[in-house]
Amino acid sequence: MKISLLDGEFIVLSDLHIGHQASRLQGVAPLAPLMARGRTLIFNGDTFEMRSNSDRQHSAAWVSELQALLENSGTRGIFISGNHDPIISETNHLECAETGTLITHGDVLFDNVAPWSTNASRYASAHQRELAGLKPEEKSDLATRLAALRRATCSYDVSHVPARPGLVGAMVHFLETIWPPWRPLRILQSWAEIPSRAWEFSQTWRPGTRTLIIGHSHLGGVWHRNALTVINTGTSMVGFRPRAVRIAQGVITLHRLILKNGGFDLGAPIKTLPFTNNQGIAEVAKNAGPQVVTK
């Protein structure tokens, strides 16, 4: 989906995991301080838990409540699908041709969705089946490839443990994370591979990309690989430091996302990046197929 980021104010959030037992958000009301008339909130995947029928039933009311909050505050909301909420939207990426900015959840960096997951091999097999069913011209379209990845995510009914907020939920999530013993190693390996995988992805699909904004791995940070800047906004899960990207007046700013008076709001800036005057991504978009990777 094409979007202009040159006019207005945009806030990019990711991996809120509203309703998950280990999320700081057990509802949508804490997001109200981020809403302002004329502002656009971009929810970059895994906003809710929607992988199973039971999760979708729990999330349906929250989705409606969030949409009402956005409308009442005069805030535009754009939802990008992630692997935990693959059906929330048909939008799976945003790209701004004028600035070479690409926003997508980030699970596309891994053929098996999440190498640290106990379902990684199932996801890899499902993903390959989905790709095998595409026509040759479909395989060269980024949106179609991402849609195939979302269908692979939906192929297994994976639900999380019913919400147990607070310390108990955080402890349960921690135990799930470190078991089986190979999971922490897979997580660390995946984190280490993010910059190189992001560079290869951008060069394959959108060589003109100068800024890639992702989430998914829960590791917030900024990395530079050749001409590409990769920004990960982290997660609201307990144990991690959530971040948000603010885009306004030709500047990209990574902020801490702080919990204050029961609500989330922008905290101190961590890093500021000017937009690159770039037309490369616009040229590539005319022929949106994969490109040769050059390292």
Wavefront OBJ file of the C-alpha trace (Angstrom):
o trace
v 0.000 0.000 0.000
v 1.377 3.375 -1.017
v 1.300 6.223 1.478
v 2.754 9.719 1.714
v 4.606 10.472 4.930
v 5.554 14.010 3.945
v 2.458 15.780 5.264
v 0.991 15.299 8.726
v 2.102 13.412 11.817
v 2.432 9.635 12.016
v 3.105 7.360 14.997
v 4.205 3.779 14.313
v 3.581 1.133 16.984
v 4.175 -2.592 16.888
v 3.659 -5.749 18.928
v 1.241 -4.340 21.473
v -0.189 -7.862 21.914
v -3.301 -6.481 23.587
v -4.796 -9.194 25.778
v -1.746 -11.427 25.889
v -0.950 -12.627 29.390
v 2.434 -10.893 29.381
v 1.398 -7.644 27.701
v 1.263 -4.389 29.611
v -1.967 -3.727 27.709
v -5.031 -5.605 28.859
v -7.317 -3.240 26.979
v -7.174 -0.338 24.516
v -7.901 2.595 26.850
v -4.167 3.143 27.672
v -3.616 4.102 24.015
v -5.837 7.192 24.329
v -2.965 9.618 25.175
v -1.389 8.829 21.787
v -4.477 9.932 19.913
v -4.839 13.466 18.596
v -6.888 15.074 15.866
v -5.050 14.991 12.584
v -2.546 12.380 13.773
v -2.249 8.961 12.143
v -1.457 5.870 14.219
v 0.088 3.009 12.260
v -0.316 -0.315 14.053
v 2.466 -2.411 12.538
v 1.248 -5.915 13.320
v 0.583 -8.060 16.385
v -1.716 -5.419 17.820
v -4.105 -8.145 19.018
v -4.116 -11.918 19.459
v -6.106 -13.275 16.496
v -4.519 -16.564 15.470
v -7.263 -18.815 16.801
v -11.053 -18.695 16.942
v -11.030 -18.216 20.721
v -8.486 -15.381 20.464
v -10.557 -13.669 17.775
v -13.651 -13.751 19.948
v -11.736 -12.118 22.809
v -10.221 -9.495 20.520
v -13.363 -8.538 18.591
v -14.684 -6.220 21.308
v -11.283 -4.568 21.741
v -10.969 -3.963 17.997
v -14.342 -2.202 17.999
v -13.400 -0.204 21.083
v -10.110 0.901 19.546
v -11.810 1.951 16.314
v -14.301 3.996 18.355
v -11.486 5.710 20.274
v -9.748 6.586 17.024
v -12.908 7.984 15.470
v -13.921 10.002 18.524
v -10.478 11.580 18.824
v -10.197 12.423 15.130
v -7.207 10.098 14.769
v -6.657 8.057 11.640
v -5.762 4.424 12.250
v -3.954 2.160 9.802
v -3.641 -1.522 10.678
v -0.894 -3.670 9.179
v -1.316 -7.393 9.699
v 1.202 -9.426 11.685
v 1.638 -13.095 12.473
v -0.465 -12.803 15.655
v -3.246 -10.814 13.943
v -3.073 -12.051 10.325
v -6.743 -11.271 9.618
v -6.963 -7.772 11.095
v -6.298 -6.102 7.745
v -5.505 -6.858 4.125
v -2.719 -4.287 4.380
v 0.591 -6.034 4.990
v 3.004 -3.206 4.246
v 3.196 0.539 3.640
v 5.696 2.298 1.429
v 6.449 5.956 0.863
v 8.099 6.449 -2.495
v 9.281 10.006 -1.829
v 11.310 9.077 1.232
v 12.268 5.463 0.558
v 10.473 4.329 3.721
v 8.990 0.843 3.993
v 6.895 -0.290 6.977
v 6.009 -3.952 7.502
v 5.671 -6.221 10.505
v 8.950 -8.074 9.980
v 7.984 -11.742 10.009
v 8.728 -11.798 6.270
v 12.425 -11.791 7.163
v 12.026 -15.444 8.169
v 10.589 -18.173 5.927
v 9.421 -20.031 9.034
v 7.789 -16.884 10.511
v 9.499 -17.170 13.913
v 12.575 -19.422 14.169
v 12.228 -19.419 17.956
v 8.687 -20.826 17.850
v 7.915 -24.473 18.577
v 5.713 -24.233 15.458
v 8.531 -22.961 13.207
v 8.777 -26.152 11.127
v 4.999 -26.214 10.624
v 4.998 -22.603 9.537
v 7.880 -23.234 7.125
v 6.019 -26.138 5.494
v 2.775 -24.156 5.302
v 4.607 -21.178 3.808
v 6.201 -23.342 1.109
v 2.804 -24.825 0.226
v 1.314 -21.349 -0.098
v 4.164 -20.162 -2.326
v 3.884 -23.292 -4.479
v 0.260 -22.409 -5.171
v 1.061 -18.953 -6.532
v 1.278 -18.147 -10.217
v 4.706 -17.028 -11.478
v 3.602 -13.403 -11.740
v 2.149 -13.529 -8.221
v 5.443 -14.695 -6.754
v 7.053 -11.455 -7.922
v 4.548 -9.226 -6.100
v 5.459 -8.240 -2.538
v 1.884 -7.821 -1.272
v 0.899 -11.233 -2.647
v 3.938 -12.889 -1.071
v 3.118 -11.329 2.281
v -0.506 -12.453 1.949
v 0.733 -16.009 1.401
v 2.775 -15.746 4.581
v -0.330 -14.608 6.480
v -2.294 -17.613 5.184
v 0.499 -19.888 6.368
v 0.224 -18.329 9.810
v -3.512 -19.059 9.850
v -3.020 -22.714 8.900
v -2.610 -23.796 12.524
v -4.851 -22.958 15.444
v -2.332 -21.428 17.833
v -3.802 -19.731 20.875
v -2.098 -18.273 23.923
v -2.836 -19.099 27.524
v -5.852 -17.130 28.859
v -4.845 -13.715 30.143
v -3.193 -13.623 33.542
v -1.912 -10.058 33.725
v 0.777 -8.836 36.054
v 3.626 -10.778 37.594
v 2.010 -14.198 37.156
v 1.474 -13.676 33.432
v 5.005 -12.354 33.004
v 6.471 -15.379 34.779
v 4.429 -17.801 32.685
v 5.579 -16.041 29.518
v 9.201 -16.140 30.704
v 8.998 -19.889 31.316
v 7.434 -20.404 27.889
v 10.273 -18.388 26.363
v 13.120 -20.411 27.894
v 11.579 -23.830 27.235
v 12.620 -25.934 25.457
v 16.277 -25.073 26.125
v 17.084 -24.355 22.480
v 14.602 -21.446 22.329
v 16.813 -18.781 23.950
v 19.610 -19.649 21.537
v 17.264 -19.373 18.555
v 16.050 -16.000 19.822
v 19.589 -14.645 20.190
v 20.550 -15.968 16.765
v 17.503 -14.366 15.165
v 18.241 -11.024 16.831
v 21.818 -11.140 15.517
v 20.593 -11.838 11.982
v 18.069 -8.982 11.778
v 20.335 -6.356 10.099
v 21.600 -8.718 7.391
v 18.166 -10.243 6.763
v 16.597 -6.792 6.574
v 19.214 -5.671 4.054
v 18.676 -8.743 1.873
v 14.896 -8.300 2.038
v 15.056 -4.644 1.052
v 17.470 -5.293 -1.792
v 15.376 -8.171 -3.104
v 12.018 -6.385 -3.064
v 12.595 -2.622 -2.785
v 16.230 -1.688 -3.497
v 15.418 2.011 -3.089
v 14.465 1.552 0.556
v 16.462 3.759 2.908
v 14.449 3.230 6.100
v 12.791 -0.069 7.030
v 10.490 0.044 10.074
v 9.631 -3.351 11.571
v 8.644 -5.087 14.798
v 8.068 -8.829 15.289
v 11.283 -9.826 17.082
v 10.449 -7.700 20.183
v 14.013 -6.354 20.208
v 13.800 -2.585 19.862
v 16.693 -0.774 18.275
v 18.275 0.925 15.293
v 20.757 -0.730 12.933
v 22.590 0.520 9.862
v 23.521 -1.852 7.071
v 25.081 -0.236 4.012
v 22.560 2.412 2.823
v 19.697 0.949 4.891
v 18.535 2.040 8.354
v 16.472 -0.586 10.186
v 14.234 0.534 13.064
v 12.491 -1.963 15.334
v 9.865 -0.500 17.665
v 10.032 -3.353 20.185
v 7.002 -4.547 22.134
v 4.769 -3.753 25.078
v 5.399 -7.207 26.535
v 6.692 -7.190 30.102
v 10.485 -7.414 30.170
v 11.000 -5.323 27.031
v 11.207 -1.579 26.421
v 8.482 -0.431 24.054
v 9.249 2.262 21.526
v 7.363 4.274 18.947
v 8.417 5.987 15.734
v 7.151 9.520 15.137
v 7.275 10.827 11.584
v 6.635 14.536 11.099
v 8.095 17.516 9.262
v 10.587 15.441 7.327
v 12.087 13.829 10.417
v 11.869 10.282 11.796
v 12.248 10.134 15.588
v 12.424 6.984 17.685
v 10.842 7.605 21.102
v 10.563 5.626 24.268
v 6.964 4.623 24.891
v 6.223 5.329 28.525
v 3.360 4.274 30.783
v 2.171 7.314 32.715
v -1.048 7.780 34.702
v -2.386 4.546 33.294
v -1.764 5.465 29.655
v 0.967 5.117 27.053
v 2.533 8.247 25.614
v 5.676 9.333 23.808
v 8.672 9.625 26.056
v 12.164 10.944 25.484
v 13.562 10.710 21.947
v 16.199 8.029 21.438
v 17.354 8.796 17.923
v 16.427 11.279 15.197
v 16.868 10.597 11.503
v 16.152 13.017 8.643
v 14.274 11.719 5.627
v 16.474 10.843 2.698
v 15.593 12.643 -0.514
v 15.053 9.485 -2.481
v 13.186 8.433 -5.599
v 14.604 4.927 -5.929
v 11.729 3.116 -4.297
v 9.284 4.872 -6.613
v 11.134 3.563 -9.655
v 11.232 0.032 -8.292
v 7.518 0.159 -7.464
v 6.781 0.397 -11.183
v 8.174 -3.128 -11.514
v 7.537 -4.578 -8.080
v 9.184 -7.951 -8.569
v 12.176 -9.217 -6.620
v 15.535 -7.775 -7.564
v 19.009 -9.263 -7.542
v 20.576 -9.062 -4.083
v 23.923 -7.293 -3.997
v 25.982 -7.254 -0.833
l 1 2 3 4 5 6 7 8 9 10 11 12 13 14 15 16 17 18 19 20 21 22 23 24 25 26 27 28 29 30 31 32 33 34 35 36 37 38 39 40 41 42 43 44 45 46 47 48 49 50 51 52 53 54 55 56 57 58 59 60 61 62 63 64 65 66 67 68 69 70 71 72 73 74 75 76 77 78 79 80 81 82 83 84 85 86 87 88 89 90 91 92 93 94 95 96 97 98 99 100 101 102 103 104 105 106 107 108 109 110 111 112 113 114 115 116 117 118 119 120 121 122 123 124 125 126 127 128 129 130 131 132 133 134 135 136 137 138 139 140 141 142 143 144 145 146 147 148 149 150 151 152 153 154 155 156 157 158 159 160 161 162 163 164 165 166 167 168 169 170 171 172 173 174 175 176 177 178 179 180 181 182 183 184 185 186 187 188 189 190 191 192 193 194 195 196 197 198 199 200 201 202 203 204 205 206 207 208 209 210 211 212 213 214 215 216 217 218 219 220 221 222 223 224 225 226 227 228 229 230 231 232 233 234 235 236 237 238 239 240 241 242 243 244 245 246 247 248 249 250 251 252 253 254 255 256 257 258 259 260 261 262 263 264 265 266 267 268 269 270 271 272 273 274 275 276 277 278 279 280 281 282 283 284 285 286 287 288 289 290 291 292 293 294 295
